[in-house]
């Protein structure tokens, strides 16, 4: 009986070995899947084939350093042989002694219990895991975001990469030492969770961000993303559960997975970071728009154009009905309510205002964009009238050729690296970039907590400018901050013979974070209070001109880059008309008349001639602008004047075309809007270049 029992136990051991072997194979498959996923990441730079050789060598070195050996600690069973029943007791005792010496075999085939890993091995594993997570979320993600949005941000990769990398190294080292202080199963579990989070972020960006909402400031209805939110939650939970289970069940295999995945993805991502930084270093030095001249005017002649972003005529009429004091102080102005825009949204609207350019029928969209600034002569005409120009917008630089056109004509441009020395807040930069990185890399359920918009990045990157030279202070669109400076310092008189100021403010663009008194408030849906506050800023500027005795001699235009706007792949379903207010340089008696309302049909394309006429340009100069060769106050067009407006279609991520509307009659009546069949197709390559 005893002999038969011994034989039965011996026969169970091969089954246990088979199960363990199957587990090992599953582990290898999991590692291979992770590595294959890693290799599928879109390359940001050319990766030499030798990188894989270095990866293999690095992994081998890590395995040796951590003493991860397939045969290490393995208990080999002796060959099975029949024994005499009289010798069974002695044989059993010898077997127990051998097992005890080898560390013992745990029930169910689990690994033997052993003393905790020495600190030297724990610190290596900890540093690998923490470096992988930090590199993925807090180094790679910020640099990719900045590189992909360089034209819409105040500072680029060249100015921020060292800050991001140094902070990442510090975070990885500190994290590694903290994690290495844990021992035993707690250490194994923490290590597995860290790597699972890193893999989750990697997989999130690779496969589960295709429907990520555009960060344009508009409130997001997150309930529209319930399906992908659920999927991503299960994927993340599965990754964490799988790696934690492996770490608890098979610590040695768990450590091997941690080392292999971390080392491989660190090497792959470092290659990408080197590519991003190298590319940035090879590009010409960029220029930045500064606050130079923002709060000063000429003591002789001035033309000022305020652009209140996305301030629509229909919305302004409603706000005015609710707040009739909104236009108090805008004496001498005329509000042209029958207005039309030019192009939409801001990335086209601002260049359109600064150039007056329109695409011609049959012209390629990419060709028009590349020549929009280069072929314009508006700022040349401004300079020819003896005016010094200041352009204040952090979105005037989204179209090719902006640096030559604006940089060669405006006085408030400086090398970005020089501006960064005084204007870059490294702490604010890290905080806002980490917020953006978490928005991109975290599971969908966490994204609402990290949501952001472009202006927040620029504001976060900018250091406090109290007492700083405006010549090296980057201009950011921040209406509450602008009002505070205007209120505290007012306007001063410069030494220029004549000054042209083009000032782009947030106006009524989302998100709504300013109240009617220009105080910064929590984000809300109260667009009306923000509009009232935007006009308070303009009225305060007008009060300063009056204080300096320059109001009557100054031509002022108040407009918007576009009216209401939303992403759509189809036709618009209602009017979108920017506000247009004009006050010419005129007599004190005319400037004493309260703001008037006119229904004369006017267009964005009338504004270049309006401003040039205010500068004293001759009719020969104005004739450069074709049918738009008269100042608004001089026009006497019939009510059915034909005007043109280009809407932009979108697939939700990229622009796809411009479609031209003809407007004849009252622009506030959508029945007067008709597509004329003219369309300019924007290819994906062009869209990726101009959409940020």
Helices and strands as residue ranges (DSSP letters): H 2-39, H 50-65, G 85-87, H 88-102, G 107-109, H 119-134, I 135-140, H 141-148, G 150-152, H 157-180, H 184-207, G 222-225, H 226-249, H 251-282, E 287-289, E 296-297, E 301-308, H 313-322, G 324-327, E 334-336, E 339-340, H 346-355, H 365-371, H 378-384, E 388-392, H 402-407, E 413-415, H 416-423, H 426-441, H 444-447, G 448-450, H 454-461, G 470-472, H 479-489, E 492-493, E 498-505, E 512-514, E 520-524, H 527-547, E 554-559, E 580-583, G 590-592, E 596-598, E 602-603, G 604-606, H 607-614, H 619-622, G 623-628, G 632-634, E 642-650, E 655-664, G 670-672, E 673-681, H 684-690
